[in-house]
Amino acid sequence: MKELEIKTNGNEITFCLFGNVDSTTAPGVEKEILDALNGGDYTSVVFDCENLKYISSAGLRVLMKIKKRIADTKIVKVTEVVYEVLDLVAIPEIMEVQKL
């Protein structure tokens, strides 16, 4: 199953996450994200989580790694289930998170 779709709009890149981003899928997702970022001059990153069902600590590490690299990083269209995980580890205090 595909976990990631990439869309670009000028200096903004959006990563649409699908299904589960966990210890099995996170390394591949991270590689795809880093490859995409290395291929452009992006100043803004959006993680679209409308179709994300679950994220583990491995997935959270990927998000934080990108936030450290590009300050203007936000997470949008977050379901209640995923928001609970993000809130549990204080992600909304570190970057903008918008619920679905």
N, C-alpha and C positions, 0 to 999 in steps of 0.2 A: 504494500500500500504506500502511496505517496504521502509524505509528511510535510512537504514544503512546496510552495509555488512562489515565484519571485516576480514582482512588478516594479517597474521604475517609472519615475516621473521627474525629470530634471535631476536635481541633486537629492531627491528623496527616493529611498528604496523601501519597498514593502515586502515583508516576508509573511505569507499566509501559511499558518500552521494547521495541519490536519491530524486527526486521530490522536495518537499518543506520542509524546516526546518524553522518552524514558531512557534508561541506561542502555537499551538495545538500539534505539533510533537516534539518540542525541549526538553521537559522534558523526554520523553521516549528515545530519542536519547542520551541525556546526561547520563541517567541511564545506558544504554547499554555500552556507552564509558567508564564510570567510572568502571563498573563491569569488563570490559575487561582489563583495566589498572591495577586494583587491582589483577587480576589473573596472572600477569606476571611482569617481571623485564625489562620494556621497557625504552630505553634511547632516542628513536626517534619516533616521531608521524608524519604521513602523512595523510592529508585530501585530498582524491581524489574527486574532484567536477565535473568530466566530465558529470555526469548525474544529477547534482543539477540544478534545474530550478529556485529556489528562496530561499533566506535566509533573515529572519527578524532579528530584534535586539535580539530576544530571541535566535536565532541560533548563532548570533555573540557572545553572552555572553558565549555560550558553547565553541566555539573556543578559546576565550580568557582565559577561566577557565583552559583549557587544556594547553595552552601556558604558563600560570603561573606555572603549575605543572611540565611540561617537556619543558625545554628551546629549545630543538631541535625539534620544531614543524613547519611544513610548509604546505602550501596549493597548490595543483597542479591541472592541467587540468581545469582551471577556465574559464568558458564561459565569453563572453564580458558582458552580462547582470549581472552576479554575480560579476564580477570584478568591475563594476561600483559601486555596493553597498559596496564592501570591500574598494574600493578607497575613497569613500565618507566619511568613518569613519577612514581613515588612517591605515587600517590593513597592507598594504604593507610596511609601515614604522616600524611596530612592528615585523612582521615575513615575511619569504620568501613566495612570491606568484608567481606562474608560470601560465601564461595564456595557454589555450588550443591551 
